[in-house]
Protein backbone atom coordinates (compact mmCIF):
# COMPACT_ATOMS: atom_id res chain seq x y z
CA UNK A 1 0.00 0.00 0.00
CA UNK A 2 1.20 3.52 -0.71
CA UNK A 3 1.68 5.83 2.27
CA UNK A 4 -0.97 8.27 1.07
CA UNK A 5 -3.92 8.65 -1.29
CA UNK A 6 -5.78 11.74 -2.50
CA UNK A 7 -8.53 12.83 -4.83
CA UNK A 8 -10.01 16.15 -5.96
CA UNK A 9 -13.38 16.68 -4.31
CA UNK A 10 -14.15 20.01 -6.00
CA UNK A 11 -14.13 20.38 -8.93
CA UNK A 12 -14.87 16.73 -9.66
CA UNK A 13 -12.11 14.98 -11.62
CA UNK A 14 -10.00 18.13 -11.84
CA UNK A 15 -11.89 19.81 -14.68
CA UNK A 16 -13.53 23.19 -14.16
CA UNK A 17 -17.02 23.67 -15.61
CA UNK A 18 -19.50 26.52 -15.23
CA UNK A 19 -20.94 25.09 -12.02
CA UNK A 20 -17.66 24.67 -10.16
CA UNK A 21 -15.49 27.54 -11.40
CA UNK A 22 -16.46 29.84 -8.52
CA UNK A 23 -15.90 27.25 -5.79
CA UNK A 24 -12.56 26.77 -4.03
CA UNK A 25 -10.47 23.78 -5.03
CA UNK A 26 -11.02 21.10 -2.36
CA UNK A 27 -8.82 18.04 -1.86
CA UNK A 28 -9.42 14.90 0.22
CA UNK A 29 -6.26 13.29 1.56
CA UNK A 30 -5.69 9.97 3.34
CA UNK A 31 -2.42 8.90 4.95
CA UNK A 32 -0.86 6.53 7.43
CA UNK A 33 0.53 9.41 9.53
CA UNK A 34 -1.52 12.35 10.88
CA UNK A 35 -1.17 15.68 9.05
CA UNK A 36 -0.15 18.68 11.16
CA UNK A 37 0.23 21.36 8.48
CA UNK A 38 -0.75 22.01 4.85
CA UNK A 39 0.88 24.43 2.42
CA UNK A 40 -0.52 25.14 -1.08
CA UNK A 41 1.57 26.50 -3.94
CA UNK A 42 0.10 27.86 -7.19
CA UNK A 43 2.58 29.62 -9.44
CA UNK A 44 4.23 32.33 -7.35
CA UNK A 45 1.48 32.24 -4.69
CA UNK A 46 1.93 30.37 -1.41
CA UNK A 47 -0.92 29.65 1.00
CA UNK A 48 0.82 28.70 4.23
CA UNK A 49 -0.97 26.82 7.03
CA UNK A 50 -4.06 26.15 4.93
CA UNK A 51 -7.02 25.02 7.03
CA UNK A 52 -7.96 21.35 7.00
CA UNK A 53 -10.70 19.30 8.65
CA UNK A 54 -11.02 15.66 9.69
CA UNK A 55 -13.19 13.57 7.39
CA UNK A 56 -14.68 10.49 9.10
CA UNK A 57 -17.18 10.20 6.21
CA UNK A 58 -14.32 9.65 3.74
CA UNK A 59 -12.68 7.23 6.17
CA UNK A 60 -15.85 5.12 6.18
CA UNK A 61 -16.07 5.08 2.37
CA UNK A 62 -12.41 4.18 2.00
CA UNK A 63 -12.06 1.68 4.83
CA UNK A 64 -10.91 -0.96 2.34
CA UNK A 65 -7.80 1.14 1.67
CA UNK A 66 -6.74 0.86 5.34
CA UNK A 67 -5.50 4.44 5.78
CA UNK A 68 -5.68 5.75 9.36
CA UNK A 69 -6.05 9.50 8.87
CA UNK A 70 -8.45 11.31 6.53
CA UNK A 71 -8.65 15.07 6.05
CA UNK A 72 -9.81 17.58 3.47
CA UNK A 73 -8.37 21.00 2.72
CA UNK A 74 -9.11 23.72 0.21
CA UNK A 75 -7.45 26.66 -1.46
CA UNK A 76 -8.47 30.17 -0.44
CA UNK A 77 -9.05 30.91 -4.13
CA UNK A 78 -11.73 29.70 -6.53
CA UNK A 79 -10.88 27.40 -9.40
CA UNK A 80 -11.48 30.26 -11.85
CA UNK A 81 -9.07 32.54 -9.95
CA UNK A 82 -6.41 29.85 -9.84
CA UNK A 83 -6.69 29.20 -13.58
CA UNK A 84 -6.72 32.88 -14.51
CA UNK A 85 -6.75 32.90 -18.30
CA UNK A 86 -4.92 29.60 -18.62
CA UNK A 87 -6.33 26.34 -19.96
CA UNK A 88 -4.65 24.32 -17.22
CA UNK A 89 -2.45 24.66 -14.15
CA UNK A 90 -0.87 22.45 -11.53
CA UNK A 91 -1.63 23.07 -7.86
CA UNK A 92 1.06 21.76 -5.53
CA UNK A 93 0.30 20.77 -1.94
CA UNK A 94 2.82 19.99 0.77
CA UNK A 95 1.41 18.04 3.71
CA UNK A 96 3.63 17.95 6.77
CA UNK A 97 3.60 15.20 9.36
CA UNK A 98 4.86 15.43 12.94
CA UNK A 99 8.42 14.51 11.99
CA UNK A 100 8.40 17.33 9.38
CA UNK A 101 8.64 14.87 6.49
CA UNK A 102 5.89 15.68 4.01
CA UNK A 103 4.04 14.27 1.06
CA UNK A 104 4.23 16.46 -2.04
CA UNK A 105 1.21 16.07 -4.32
CA UNK A 106 0.61 17.66 -7.70
CA UNK A 107 -3.01 18.43 -8.49
CA UNK A 108 -3.81 19.04 -12.18
CA UNK A 109 -6.59 21.53 -12.83
CA UNK A 110 -7.95 22.30 -16.28
CA UNK A 111 -10.92 23.88 -17.98
CA UNK A 112 -13.62 21.47 -19.12
CA UNK A 113 -12.52 20.42 -22.61
CA UNK A 114 -13.64 16.79 -22.97
CA UNK A 115 -16.83 17.37 -24.93
CA UNK A 116 -15.24 18.59 -28.18
CA UNK A 117 -12.65 15.79 -28.12
CA UNK A 118 -15.30 13.16 -27.42
CA UNK A 119 -17.49 14.34 -30.30
CA UNK A 120 -14.57 13.99 -32.72
CA UNK A 121 -13.87 10.50 -31.41
CA UNK A 122 -17.53 9.51 -31.64
CA UNK A 123 -17.48 10.13 -35.39
CA UNK A 124 -14.57 7.67 -35.67
CA UNK A 125 -16.07 4.76 -33.70
CA UNK A 126 -19.85 5.09 -34.05
CA UNK A 127 -19.91 2.74 -37.07
CA UNK A 128 -18.00 0.13 -35.02
CA UNK A 129 -20.53 -0.12 -32.20
CA UNK A 130 -22.33 -3.43 -31.73
CA UNK A 131 -24.70 -5.16 -29.35
CA UNK A 132 -22.74 -6.59 -26.38
CA UNK A 133 -25.02 -9.64 -26.36
CA UNK A 134 -25.15 -10.80 -29.99
CA UNK A 135 -22.46 -8.57 -31.59
CA UNK A 136 -25.03 -7.44 -34.13
CA UNK A 137 -24.66 -4.01 -35.70
CA UNK A 138 -26.63 -1.20 -34.04
CA UNK A 139 -28.39 1.73 -35.61
CA UNK A 140 -28.64 5.22 -34.18
CA UNK A 141 -31.97 6.43 -32.86
CA UNK A 142 -33.05 9.61 -31.12
CA UNK A 143 -32.03 8.65 -27.57
CA UNK A 144 -29.38 6.04 -28.32
CA UNK A 145 -29.02 2.84 -30.32
CA UNK A 146 -30.98 -0.29 -31.25
CA UNK A 147 -29.62 -3.70 -32.25
CA UNK A 148 -30.84 -4.81 -35.67
CA UNK A 149 -30.44 -8.49 -34.76
CA UNK A 150 -31.87 -8.98 -31.25
CA UNK A 151 -33.73 -5.69 -30.85
CA UNK A 152 -32.07 -4.63 -27.59
CA UNK A 153 -31.99 -0.88 -27.00
CA UNK A 154 -29.13 1.18 -25.54
CA UNK A 155 -28.91 4.82 -24.49
CA UNK A 156 -26.52 7.68 -23.77
CA UNK A 157 -25.58 9.35 -20.50
CA UNK A 158 -25.05 12.78 -22.00
CA UNK A 159 -21.42 12.54 -23.05
CA UNK A 160 -20.95 8.76 -23.08
CA UNK A 161 -22.53 5.91 -25.03
CA UNK A 162 -24.17 3.50 -22.56
CA UNK A 163 -23.86 -0.19 -23.41
CA UNK A 164 -24.01 -1.27 -19.78
CA UNK A 165 -27.67 -2.11 -19.01
CA UNK A 166 -28.88 -3.27 -15.60
CA UNK A 167 -28.74 -6.98 -16.49
CA UNK A 168 -25.08 -6.75 -17.55
CA UNK A 169 -24.22 -4.91 -14.34
CA UNK A 170 -25.84 -7.71 -12.34
CA UNK A 171 -24.19 -10.52 -14.34
CA UNK A 172 -20.69 -9.16 -13.77
CA UNK A 173 -21.25 -7.79 -10.24
CA UNK A 174 -20.72 -4.17 -11.27
CA UNK A 175 -21.75 -1.71 -8.58
CA UNK A 176 -21.61 2.07 -8.31
CA UNK A 177 -18.41 3.32 -6.69
CA UNK A 178 -16.78 6.60 -5.68
CA UNK A 179 -13.36 5.09 -6.29
CA UNK A 180 -11.47 7.18 -8.84
CA UNK A 181 -8.95 5.34 -10.96
CA UNK A 182 -6.65 7.90 -12.57
CA UNK A 183 -3.61 6.02 -13.87
CA UNK A 184 -2.17 7.32 -17.16
CA UNK A 185 -1.14 5.33 -20.19
CA UNK A 186 2.12 3.40 -19.99
CA UNK A 187 5.12 4.92 -21.86
CA UNK A 188 5.23 2.35 -24.74
CA UNK A 189 1.50 2.87 -25.27
CA UNK A 190 1.84 6.67 -25.38
CA UNK A 191 4.61 6.30 -27.96
CA UNK A 192 2.47 4.05 -30.19
CA UNK A 193 -0.61 6.26 -29.90
CA UNK A 194 1.28 9.49 -30.66
CA UNK A 195 3.25 8.01 -33.55
CA UNK A 196 0.12 6.62 -35.21
CA UNK A 197 -2.57 9.33 -35.15
CA UNK A 198 -4.36 7.67 -38.07
CA UNK A 199 -4.88 4.43 -36.15
CA UNK A 200 -7.73 3.86 -33.71
CA UNK A 201 -7.11 2.34 -30.27
CA UNK A 202 -9.40 1.33 -27.42
CA UNK A 203 -8.48 1.48 -23.73
CA UNK A 204 -10.47 -1.23 -21.95
CA UNK A 205 -10.89 -0.17 -18.33
CA UNK A 206 -9.40 3.25 -19.01
CA UNK A 207 -10.16 4.80 -15.63
CA UNK A 208 -10.35 8.59 -15.51
CA UNK A 209 -7.95 10.26 -17.93
CA UNK A 210 -6.70 13.81 -17.36
CA UNK A 211 -5.16 13.67 -20.83
CA UNK A 212 -7.24 12.21 -23.65
CA UNK A 213 -6.17 11.23 -27.16
CA UNK A 214 -8.52 11.63 -30.13
CA UNK A 215 -7.46 8.21 -31.45
CA UNK A 216 -8.08 6.35 -28.16
CA UNK A 217 -11.62 5.32 -27.18
CA UNK A 218 -11.96 5.16 -23.39
CA UNK A 219 -14.19 2.28 -22.25
CA UNK A 220 -15.16 2.12 -18.58
CA UNK A 221 -17.79 0.88 -16.13
CA UNK A 222 -17.75 4.36 -14.50
CA UNK A 223 -19.09 7.46 -16.26
CA UNK A 224 -16.06 9.70 -15.82
CA UNK A 225 -15.92 12.93 -17.86
CA UNK A 226 -13.29 11.18 -20.04
CA UNK A 227 -15.36 8.01 -20.58
CA UNK A 228 -16.48 7.53 -24.18
CA UNK A 229 -18.29 4.19 -23.90
CA UNK A 230 -19.80 2.48 -20.86
CA UNK A 231 -19.32 -1.26 -21.21
CA UNK A 232 -17.94 -4.41 -19.61
CA UNK A 233 -14.76 -6.15 -20.78
CA UNK A 234 -16.36 -9.58 -21.00
CA UNK A 235 -18.89 -8.28 -23.56
CA UNK A 236 -17.34 -5.47 -25.53
CA UNK A 237 -19.89 -3.47 -27.57
CA UNK A 238 -17.96 -3.43 -30.86
CA UNK A 239 -17.90 -5.32 -34.14
CA UNK A 240 -15.18 -7.88 -34.90
CA UNK A 241 -11.85 -6.52 -36.16
CA UNK A 242 -12.64 -2.91 -35.22
CA UNK A 243 -9.45 -1.49 -33.68
CA UNK A 244 -5.80 -1.16 -34.66
CA UNK A 245 -4.75 -1.52 -31.03
CA UNK A 246 -6.23 -2.62 -27.70
CA UNK A 247 -4.96 -1.32 -24.34
CA UNK A 248 -5.52 -2.90 -20.93
CA UNK A 249 -3.44 -1.43 -18.10
CA UNK A 250 -3.59 -3.35 -14.79
CA UNK A 251 -7.30 -4.04 -15.24
CA UNK A 252 -7.58 -7.81 -15.65
CA UNK A 253 -7.24 -8.49 -11.91
CA UNK A 254 -10.54 -6.63 -11.42
CA UNK A 255 -12.37 -8.49 -14.20
CA UNK A 256 -14.68 -11.31 -13.18
CA UNK A 257 -13.72 -13.47 -16.19
CA UNK A 258 -10.27 -12.47 -17.52
CA UNK A 259 -10.25 -15.31 -20.07
CA UNK A 260 -13.48 -14.09 -21.62
CA UNK A 261 -12.28 -10.49 -21.47
CA UNK A 262 -9.06 -11.42 -23.29
CA UNK A 263 -11.09 -13.26 -25.95
CA UNK A 264 -13.23 -10.16 -26.43
CA UNK A 265 -10.19 -7.90 -26.76
CA UNK A 266 -8.77 -10.29 -29.37
CA UNK A 267 -12.11 -10.37 -31.20
CA UNK A 268 -12.34 -6.59 -31.69
CA UNK A 269 -8.66 -6.28 -32.67
CA UNK A 270 -7.85 -6.15 -36.36
CA UNK A 271 -5.58 -8.89 -37.78
CA UNK A 272 -2.02 -7.68 -37.27
CA UNK A 273 -3.16 -5.25 -34.57
CA UNK A 274 -1.34 -4.61 -31.31
CA UNK A 275 -2.35 -5.63 -27.80
CA UNK A 276 -0.83 -3.65 -24.92
CA UNK A 277 -1.64 -5.42 -21.67
CA UNK A 278 -0.26 -5.38 -18.13
CA UNK A 279 -1.43 -7.37 -15.11
CA UNK A 280 -0.17 -7.87 -11.53
CA UNK A 281 1.50 -10.93 -10.05
CA UNK A 282 2.53 -10.19 -6.45
CA UNK A 283 0.45 -7.10 -5.83
CA UNK A 284 -1.69 -7.38 -2.68
CA UNK A 285 -5.45 -7.46 -2.97
CA UNK A 286 -6.41 -3.89 -3.81
CA UNK A 287 -9.07 -1.72 -5.37
CA UNK A 288 -12.73 -2.07 -4.77
CA UNK A 289 -15.42 -3.19 -5.09
CA UNK A 290 -13.62 -6.26 -6.52
CA UNK A 291 -10.19 -7.79 -7.09
CA UNK A 292 -10.43 -11.31 -8.52
CA UNK A 293 -7.19 -12.58 -10.11
CA UNK A 294 -3.43 -12.03 -10.33
CA UNK A 295 -1.32 -13.85 -12.91
CA UNK A 296 2.22 -14.84 -13.87
CA UNK A 297 3.96 -13.65 -17.04
CA UNK A 298 3.17 -17.06 -18.56
CA UNK A 299 -0.47 -16.65 -17.57
CA UNK A 300 -0.61 -13.25 -19.27
CA UNK A 301 0.81 -14.67 -22.50
CA UNK A 302 -1.57 -17.63 -22.22
CA UNK A 303 -4.57 -15.27 -22.38
CA UNK A 304 -3.72 -14.46 -26.01
CA UNK A 305 -3.02 -17.80 -27.78
CA UNK A 306 -1.58 -17.46 -31.27
CA UNK A 307 -0.37 -13.89 -30.70
CA UNK A 308 3.24 -13.07 -31.54
CA UNK A 309 4.99 -11.76 -28.42
CA UNK A 310 7.01 -8.71 -29.42
CA UNK A 311 7.95 -7.77 -25.88
CA UNK A 312 7.45 -9.25 -22.42
CA UNK A 313 8.90 -7.01 -19.75
CA UNK A 314 8.78 -5.99 -16.09
CA UNK A 315 8.71 -2.16 -16.16
CA UNK A 316 10.26 -0.24 -13.29
CA UNK A 317 6.87 0.65 -11.75
CA UNK A 318 5.97 -3.07 -11.55
CA UNK A 319 9.35 -4.43 -10.43
CA UNK A 320 9.90 -6.81 -7.46
CA UNK A 321 10.89 -4.00 -5.08
CA UNK A 322 7.56 -2.27 -5.76
CA UNK A 323 5.79 -5.49 -4.76
CA UNK A 324 8.04 -6.03 -1.74
CA UNK A 325 7.68 -2.52 -0.31
CA UNK A 326 3.93 -2.57 -0.95
CA UNK A 327 3.61 -5.87 0.91
CA UNK A 328 5.82 -4.77 3.82
CA UNK A 329 3.97 -1.46 4.19
CA UNK A 330 0.62 -3.18 4.18
CA UNK A 331 1.79 -5.90 6.57
CA UNK A 332 3.08 -3.29 9.02
CA UNK A 333 -0.19 -1.35 9.02
CA UNK A 334 -2.13 -4.58 9.55
CA UNK A 335 -0.45 -5.18 12.91
CA UNK A 336 -1.58 -3.68 16.24
CA UNK A 337 0.40 -0.52 17.00
CA UNK A 338 2.21 -2.17 19.91
CA UNK A 339 3.53 -4.88 17.56
CA UNK A 340 4.36 -2.67 14.57
CA UNK A 341 7.63 -1.41 16.03
CA UNK A 342 8.69 -4.96 16.85
CA UNK A 343 8.21 -5.91 13.20
CA UNK A 344 9.92 -2.78 11.87
CA UNK A 345 12.99 -3.42 14.02
CA UNK A 346 13.54 -6.84 12.42
CA UNK A 347 16.13 -7.25 9.69
CA UNK A 348 15.49 -9.16 6.50
CA UNK A 349 17.61 -11.95 7.99
CA UNK A 350 15.42 -11.99 11.12
CA UNK A 351 12.31 -12.47 9.03
CA UNK A 352 13.87 -15.22 6.94
CA UNK A 353 15.16 -17.10 10.00
CA UNK A 354 12.23 -16.63 12.39
CA UNK A 355 9.39 -17.39 10.00
CA UNK A 356 10.79 -20.27 7.98
CA UNK A 357 8.66 -22.90 9.72
CA UNK A 358 5.08 -23.18 10.92
CA UNK A 359 5.97 -23.12 14.66
CA UNK A 360 6.88 -19.44 14.39
CA UNK A 361 3.29 -18.58 13.43
CA UNK A 362 2.55 -18.13 17.15
CA UNK A 363 4.88 -15.11 17.21
CA UNK A 364 2.86 -11.85 17.69
CA UNK A 365 4.13 -10.50 14.37
CA UNK A 366 2.42 -13.44 12.66
CA UNK A 367 -0.46 -14.28 15.00
CA UNK A 368 -1.80 -10.75 15.49
CA UNK A 369 -2.04 -9.71 11.86
CA UNK A 370 -5.39 -8.07 11.13
CA UNK A 371 -7.85 -10.27 9.18
CA UNK A 372 -8.22 -8.08 6.07
CA UNK A 373 -4.45 -7.85 5.66
CA UNK A 374 -4.11 -11.62 6.15
CA UNK A 375 -6.45 -12.16 3.20
CA UNK A 376 -4.86 -9.40 1.12
CA UNK A 377 -1.32 -10.76 1.49
CA UNK A 378 -2.05 -14.48 1.79
CA UNK A 379 0.31 -16.93 0.12
CA UNK A 380 -2.87 -18.85 -0.69
CA UNK A 381 -6.44 -19.35 0.48
CA UNK A 382 -8.53 -22.46 1.12
CA UNK A 383 -12.18 -22.91 0.25
CA UNK A 384 -14.68 -25.54 1.39
CA UNK A 385 -17.94 -25.09 -0.44
CA UNK A 386 -21.30 -26.87 -0.66
CA UNK A 387 -23.24 -27.16 -3.91
CA UNK A 388 -26.82 -25.92 -3.63
CA UNK A 389 -29.40 -28.70 -3.30
N, C-alpha and C positions, 0 to 999 in steps of 0.2 A: 504494500500500500504506500502511496505517496504520503509525504508529511503534511500536505495541505490540499485543499480543493476549493475552487471558487466558481461562481457564475454571476452573470449580470442580471440583476433583478429588474432594473429600469434603466434604459429601455430594454425590452425583451430582445434577447439574441444580439444585442449590440448595435442594432440599426435604428436610426432615429426617424420616426414618421411624424405626421402632423399632431398626433395625439400626445406623443411623449417628448416633443422637442423642448417644452417649457418646464419639464420636471428635472430635478437633479438626478445625476447618474448615481444609482444605488447598486452596491455590490454585496453579495452574501459570501462569507468566507468561513471555511471549516478547517480546523487544524488539530494536531495532537497536543500542542502547547498553547496555553492561554495567551491572548494578545493583550499587550499593555499600552500600545501606542500605534497610531496610524498616521502616515504622512502621504499626501497625494501630490503628484507632480504632473503638470500639464504644460508643456512648452517651457516657458521661463517662469511660470507661476508655481509656487509651492504653498500648499495648505498644510500647515504643521498641526499636529495634535487634532486631527479630524475626529469628530464625535462618532462613536460606534455604540451599538446596543446588542445585548444578548438575544439570541434567536432560538428559543426552545422549540418553536414551531418547525423551523428548518431541521433542527436536530432530530425531531420525530420522523420527518419525511425521509431523512437520509441515514436512518439508524443502521441500514445495511452497510454503509460505508465505514462505520466504526470510528469516526472522528469524535473527539471528546469535547471540543469547544466550537461553538457556532456563533458568529456575530454578523451584523450587517453595518455598513458604513456608507456614507454618501458624500459627494462633492458639494461644496457650497455654491456651485454654479450649475445652471441648467445645461442640458445636453446641447441646446442651440448655442449658448454662450461659449461652451467649450469648443465646439466646432468652428465658430466664427463663420468665415466664408469658405472653409475647406470642405472637401468631400469626405475626408476621413482624418482621424487623429489617433494617437495612442496615449491613453491615460496610464500613468505608472503609479502603483501603490507600494509603499514599503510598510510592512507590518512587523512591528518589533515585539519580541518576546522578552521574558524577564531577564534572560542572559544577554540581551542586546543583539543577539543574532536575529535576522529578520528574513522574511520571505518577500522577494521582489516579484510582483506580478504585473504583467503588461495587459492592459484592457483595450482591445480595439473598439473604436467607435466610428460609425460611418453613417452617412445619410442613406435613407431607404432607396436602394437602386436595383432590387431583385426583379421587379415586375417587367421592366423592359427586356432584361436578359432572358427571363423565362419565356416571354412571348416569342422571342427569336428562336429559342430552342424548340418551343412547341411546334413551330412550323417544320422543323427538321424531323421530329419523331412522331407526329400525329398519325402519319400513314403506316407506322410500324405497330401501333397499339393493337392488342388482341384480347380476347376474353381469357381471363386467368383459369377458367374451368375447361373450356374445350379448344382454346387457342384459335378460335374462329375470328375472322376479321370483324372489326366493329365500325359502325358508321356514326358520324356526329349527329346529334340532335340538340334541341334548344338548351337543355339543362345538363347535357353530358353525352353519353354514348350508349349504343345498343348493339348487342351481338347478333349478327345475321344468321348464325347457326343455331344457338340455343335460346336466343331471345332475352338473355339476362341484360339488365340495365345498370349502367354505372353513371356516377355524377362527377361534380367538381366541387372543390372546397372554396373556391374563390380564385386562388392562384395555383392550385395543384389539381391534377387529374386524380380522381379517387377510384382505384380499382381494389379497394379493401373493404368489401361489404361485411356486415355483422357476422355472417356465417363463416367467412374466412378468418376473421378475428378469433372466433370461438374455436375453430379447428386447430389453429396454431397458437392458442393461448396468448394472444396479443391483448395487452391491457393498456389503458391510458397511463402515461407516466410523465412526471416533471423532470426526469433525468435528461440532461442535455449532453449529448455526445458531440464534441466539437473538434475531433481530430482532423488534421489536414491530409491531403494526399501525400503518399510517400514519394521521395525524390525521383526514383526511376519512372514513376507514373506521371509526375509533373513534366518530366523531360519528354516523354512520349506524347502527351496531350498537347504540349506547346509546339512541338516540332511537326505535328500533323493536324493543323487546324481544319483540314478538309475531311478528316475522319470523325466518326461519331462513336463516343464511348458511353457506357453506362456504369454508374457507381452504385452497386447493390448494397444497401445499408450505409448510405452516404453520411449519416449523421447531419449535424448542422454545419454548413460551410460558410465561413466569413468571406472566402474568395470563391467565386463561381466561374466556371469556364463555359463558353457558349457551345462547345462541342462535347460536354459531359452532362448526361441526364442524371439527376440525383433522385434515386429511388429510396424511399424510407417508409417505416411504419408510423412515423411521427410527422405531423404537418408543420415542419419548420418553415420559416420564410424562404429558405433555399430549396425546399423540397419541390421537385417537379411532378413526380408520380408517387402516389401512395399505393403500395403493393407489398406482397410477401415473397421472400426469396424462393420458397418452394413452389410457387405458382406465379411466375413472372408474366405480366400482362403485355407480352410482345410476340410478334410473329417469329417464326424460325428464321435464323440467319439474318438478324436485323442489325447487329452492331459490329463495328470494326475492332472494338476492344471492350472487355468486361473487367471491372475493378471490384475487388472485395477486400477491404482492409480491416483485419482483426474483427470480423463479423461472424464467421462460421461457428464460433463457440456459443453464440447466442441464438443460433438457428435450431429449431426443434428437429429438423431432419436435414443434416448437412449433405448427405448423399443425394437427396432429391434436389436440394438447392444447387449443388454442383452440376447435376444433370440439366437443370433449367438454365444455368449460366452458359453451359456448353451448347444448349439448343438454340439460344438467341444469338450466339456468336457466329459470325460469318466464317466459312472455311478459310483457313489461313490467318484468322484473327488472333489477337493476343489476349491472354488471360493474365491479370495481375492480382495475385491472391496471397494474403498473409494470414496466419492463424497461430494461436499460442500453443506452447507445449507445457512449460512449467509455470505458467502464470497461475496465481491463486484464483479461486472462485471470485468473480467480480462482476460488477454491473448488475442492474436489476431492471425489470422484474426477473429475468431468467439468464442463467449461464448453464448450458447443457454439456458441451464437449470440448476437450482439448485434443490435440493430435500431434503425432511425430512428423518429421519431414517426409518420411515414407508414406504416412497416412495422407498428407496433403497431396503428394504426387498421385497417390492411388485414387483420389477423388476425380481425376481427369484422365481416365484411361485412353491411350492412343495419342495423347498430346505430346508434342516434342518439347522437352524441357530445355529451354535456352539458358536459364539461370536458376539455381537453387542456392539461397544464401541466408545467412543470419546477420541482418543489419545491426548496427551498433545499438539501436534503441530496443532491440529484442535479444541482446546477447545474454550469456549465462549470468553475468554479474547483475544485470537488471533483474533477472528472476531471483537471484540469491538475496539481493538487498530488499526486494519487495517482500519475499518470504520472511526474512529476519525481522523487518519492520513490523509486519503484520503479526508475527508470532509474539514479539515483545508486547505489543499493545493488547494482545489477547490474554496476557497474564495479569493476575492481581498486582496492584502497585507495589505491594511489599515483596513480591517475587521478581518483578521486572529487573531491579538492580542486580539481583543475584545472577540472572541470566545474562545481562549486559556485561558483567564482570568476567564471564567465562571467555577463554580463548577458543579459537577454532579447534585446537588440539583437545581442550577440555570436552567440548561437545562430541568430538569423534570418539574419545575414550569412554566417556561416561554414559553415552546413549547407544552403545553398539550392541547391547543385548536387551532382552525384554525385562529383566529384573530391574533395570534402571528406570522403568516407567513409573515407579512409585515415587521418584524424586519430584519435589514440588514443581520444578520447571516443566515436567512432563504431565504430572497428574492434575495440576491446577489450571491447565489451559482452558480458556473459555470455549463453550460448545460450538459457537458459530465459527470461530477460528479453527477448531479441530476439524470441522467439515471442510472449511475452505482450503486448508493446507494438507489434508489427508493424503497419505501415500496411496491409499485405496479405501473403498467403502464396501460394505457387505449388505446384501439385501435378502430378506426372506419374505416372499410374497405368497398370497393365496389367490388362486383364480376364482372369480365370481361364480357362484353356483348357477 
